Amino acid sequence: MRPLRILQFITPAGFYGAERWVLALVNNLDSEHVTPFLAVTDEGGGQDLTFLDYWPGDKGEISRIAMNGRFDWRAIDRLSRVIRDRKIDVLHTHGYKSDIVGWMAARKAGIPCVSTPHGFPTSAGLKMRLFIGAGSFLLRYFNAVAPLSEALQRDMQRLKVPAERTRMIQNGVDLKEIDEALASDVGEHDLRTPGCFTIGYIGQMIPRKGLRHLLSAFDRFHAKYPESQLVLVGDGGERSELEALAQSMASGQAIHFAGFRADRLRLLRQFDVFAMTSALEGIPRCMMEAMAVGTPVVAYDIPGVDLLIEQGVTGLSVQHGDDDGLSQCFETVLEDSRAASARAEAARQLIEEQYSARRMALEYEQVFRELRDQGHLATPAAQGAVS
């Protein structure tokens, strides 16, 4: 029997959590059993398609689905043609926009589709809220939905996704990629300042990441420990506002915005602490990567993060919005490096045992195979939904 032909479909917004997740999955699928292909929306303008530069050359072809503006119904026909031309067995979608276009294209092409929800924005304009609502509604009609965490699985119950078509597959990181990156000397210049205690963040600069809280907590910490710096790696719509806020703070000269960096895994190793102040996550990939490279982690205690941080064992956490508490966590790491190292070692062990991408890929392969063998499982309710 020929390998399964799986099309990953995503609307890229740079090279962040969801995009890295897709790469971790495809790099850990058994090539004898699965051939992964990639389709992305090409929306023109300032869309960041950096993700395409990292698609492995030994995998299936990349297809760009032209989309005029934020949404274009013609993309459904374009994607369905790709599905037929590539002889795809199962479509795998990521995010509300790819869920809408992908579900309709898969039905048109007559193949099953599975969605992996990566989280839902908490702050959005009316138009985006309508799209998110439509994508969330359609999840109940997918052949399978595979949330990455227990919190996302509860969201699926709230959205009335049938339990028999919900398969929670715990998020995972590519340990092979991490270990190879750490063993390599290839990369850009270091961001560490000699003699400086470095607090770092890697990810998108968008409202739900709560980076204003991180700046506030660091400002408190820096007042007591002036030989410290905060390094923020990444980009996003909130970056310019955050830069202006940082410059208005007493610690402004010690806050550095490094932009997007390709060598994020090596940078994680340079941080004395990886900090996360998100209001909403699935299971945060960058935090898992920080834990895998042995960097102590500090974060707000929110669903998803609570699966990774056992207080005082694998990291330190405080209640969401507690900037003073976060600053005190930084101080705890600085003042007791031996305990911080012990927590970092326990964190790496947790990732190895429960959150590897190889384990995740094996579970997805089983879902893909079941869907391929069952064929198109459209329900009468689903047909009514688009009549």
C-alpha positions, -999 to 999 in steps of 0.1 A, spaced: 0 0 0 13 34 -10 22 60 18 -6 82 30 -7 115 12 -15 142 38 -19 179 29 -11 204 57 -31 236 51 -23 268 70 -26 305 67 9 316 78 14 347 100 52 344 102 72 316 117 58 311 151 40 285 172 16 269 147 40 270 118 68 254 139 43 229 151 36 218 115 73 214 109 77 194 140 49 171 130 61 165 94 97 160 104 87 132 128 62 113 105 76 81 92 84 88 55 77 51 46 41 55 58 33 92 52 41 117 25 33 152 38 24 181 14 19 218 22 -6 244 11 -6 280 23 -27 310 15 -9 336 -5 -26 369 5 -2 394 -9 6 426 8 27 423 39 20 386 46 50 369 61 57 336 43 91 329 60 76 296 70 81 283 34 119 287 37 119 260 64 98 234 46 120 203 42 132 196 7 126 159 10 89 163 16 60 169 -8 55 200 -29 43 234 -16 12 249 -31 3 286 -28 -34 292 -27 -40 327 -40 -64 347 -18 -75 382 -26 -76 400 7 -85 384 41 -110 360 26 -117 349 -10 -142 322 -18 -123 313 -50 -96 298 -27 -120 269 -20 -119 258 -57 -81 264 -59 -75 242 -29 -98 215 -41 -78 213 -74 -46 209 -54 -62 181 -34 -72 163 -66 -39 170 -85 -18 157 -56 -41 128 -50 -44 138 -13 -59 113 11 -66 136 41 -65 173 46 -51 187 78 -60 223 87 -47 248 113 -66 279 123 -100 294 117 -94 306 82 -78 274 70 -106 255 87 -133 273 67 -116 271 33 -102 236 40 -134 220 52 -153 233 21 -125 223 -3 -122 188 13 -159 182 8 -157 194 -27 -128 171 -34 -145 142 -15 -118 135 11 -119 136 49 -104 164 69 -90 169 104 -84 201 122 -59 209 149 -70 239 169 -40 259 182 -60 284 204 -85 311 199 -77 349 199 -93 368 228 -90 402 212 -103 407 177 -124 431 156 -159 424 145 -150 410 111 -124 386 126 -148 375 153 -173 366 126 -146 345 108 -135 329 141 -171 321 149 -177 305 115 -145 284 118 -154 273 153 -189 264 142 -176 242 113 -154 222 137 -184 201 147 -186 189 111 -150 179 106 -142 142 103 -119 146 132 -106 173 155 -74 169 174 -70 196 202 -34 199 216 -44 202 253 -71 194 278 -81 231 278 -86 230 241 -105 198 244 -129 215 268 -133 242 242 -143 215 217 -170 204 241 -182 240 245 -183 243 207 -204 210 205 -178 191 185 -190 154 188 -169 135 213 -166 105 190 -148 127 165 -125 144 190 -91 130 196 -68 149 220 -32 146 209 -8 162 233 15 189 218 51 180 213 85 194 203 111 181 180 139 170 204 161 159 175 160 194 160 167 210 194 197 187 201 212 192 166 208 230 169 225 231 203 254 210 189 259 234 160 280 266 160 260 280 130 240 310 139 239 348 143 257 369 168 249 363 205 225 385 224 240 379 258 258 407 275 288 395 296 280 398 334 243 405 327 214 384 339 193 378 308 155 374 308 143 363 274 110 359 254 106 344 220 73 346 201 47 369 185 42 404 197 4 405 198 -20 414 227 -27 379 240 10 374 247 7 400 275 41 416 269 32 448 286 31 428 318 66 413 310 80 448 305 64 459 338 78 430 358 112 435 343 112 472 352 106 462 388 133 436 387 158 459 370 154 486 397 168 461 422 192 443 398 206 468 373 230 443 359 201 426 340 185 428 306 154 418 288 156 404 253 125 400 232 128 380 200 100 380 174 77 405 157 41 414 154 15 441 153 22 453 189 59 457 185 61 494 179 38 502 208 59 479 231 91 496 220 77 530 228 65 518 262 99 503 269 117 536 262 94 554 287 105 531 315 135 535 338 148 502 325 144 511 289 181 510 279 182 474 292 153 462 270 163 449 236 140 441 207 158 416 185 132 410 158 128 377 141 157 353 145 163 320 128 185 307 155 159 308 183 170 275 198 206 287 204 192 319 218 171 300 243 202 285 257 217 320 263 187 331 285 190 328 322 152 327 323 126 322 297 95 343 306 59 340 293 30 363 303 3 351 279 -34 353 287 -42 323 264 -22 294 251 -27 258 240 5 243 252 31 269 244 57 256 220 84 281 229 81 272 265 85 235 257 115 243 236 130 264 265 125 235 289 140 211 264 172 231 261 175 234 298 166 271 304 146 278 336 110 290 329 88 315 346 52 322 335 17 332 344 -3 302 356 -29 297 328 -44 266 312 -18 249 291 11 264 310 -1 245 341 5 212 323 42 222 319 50 240 351 47 220 383 54 248 408 89 246 422 96 213 403 98 221 366 95 259 368 79 289 386 45 305 380 23 332 394 -13 342 390 -21 359 357 -14 397 360 8 395 391 37 416 378 53 418 413 51 381 417 67 376 383 96 399 392 101 379 424 103 347 404 131 363 384 148 371 417 144 335 429 161 322 398 190 347 401 196 341 438 195 303 438 211 290 406 215 255 420 177 251 425 170 267 391 193 241 375 175 213 393 141 226 380 155 229 345 167 193 346 133 181 357 117 202 329 138 185 303 129 151 316 92 160 315 95 171 278 113 138 269 88 117 286 55 133 277 59 160 250 81 147 222 70 153 186 78 117 177 51 105 200 27 131 187 35 121 150 27 84 157 -7 94 171 -15 116 141 -4 89 117 -30 66 133 -57 93 129 -48 99 93 -49 62 85 -83 57 102 -97 87 82 -83 74 49 -97 39 55 -131 52 65 -133 76 36 -156 107 35 -177 107 67 -200 137 59 -231 137 81 -266 148 71 -262 177 95 -231 188 77 -248 187 44 -275 209 57 -250 233 71 -238 243 36 -270 237 15 
